[in-house]
């Protein structure tokens, strides 16, 4: 999966288990990638704008919207 800045992404169920953002981010939210950070623990980190807030999520916590359609 190649995700770049400006892409629309949807959050996956895995985000609901992240303690730091519990109740703020839920599965199936659509957001836009505003930054692509370096890799951490072999995974790319993305800055995703969701409802006016930027959340930094790993590549396995989001999926391109275009792939869902």
C-alpha positions in Angstrom: 0.0 0.0 0.0 1.5 3.3 -1.1 0.1 6.2 0.9 1.2 9.8 0.3 0.3 13.3 1.5 -3.1 14.3 0.3 -4.5 10.8 0.2 -7.9 10.0 1.8 -7.6 7.2 4.3 -10.0 5.3 6.5 -9.1 4.2 10.1 -9.1 0.5 10.8 -10.5 -1.2 13.9 -7.0 -1.4 15.4 -7.2 2.4 16.3 -9.8 1.7 19.0 -7.2 -0.1 21.1 -4.8 2.9 21.3 -5.1 4.2 24.8 -3.8 7.7 24.0 -6.6 8.4 21.6 -9.4 6.2 22.9 -12.8 7.8 22.4 -11.3 10.4 20.0 -10.6 8.1 17.0 -12.8 5.1 16.0 -12.8 2.7 13.1 -14.1 3.8 9.8 -13.3 7.5 10.2 -12.2 9.2 7.0 -9.3 11.6 7.1 -6.6 13.1 4.9 -2.8 12.4 5.2 -1.0 15.7 6.0 2.4 14.3 6.6 4.5 11.1 6.2 7.0 10.6 8.9 10.0 8.3 9.0 9.7 4.7 9.9 9.4 3.6 13.5 9.7 -0.1 14.4 9.7 -1.0 10.7 6.4 0.8 10.1 5.7 4.2 8.4 4.0 6.8 10.6 1.4 9.1 9.0 0.0 12.4 10.2 -3.8 12.0 9.6 -6.2 15.0 9.9 -9.4 13.7 11.5 -12.1 16.2 12.5 -9.7 19.1 12.8 -7.0 17.3 14.8 -3.8 15.6 13.5 -3.2 12.1 14.8 0.0 10.1 14.1 -1.0 6.6 13.0 1.0 3.6 11.8 0.5 2.2 8.3 -1.4 -0.8 9.6 -4.0 1.5 11.4 -5.2 3.2 8.2 -6.1 2.1 4.6 -6.6 4.1 1.4 -10.2 5.0 0.8 -9.8 4.2 -2.9 -9.1 0.6 -2.0 -12.4 0.3 -0.1 -14.6 1.5 -3.0 
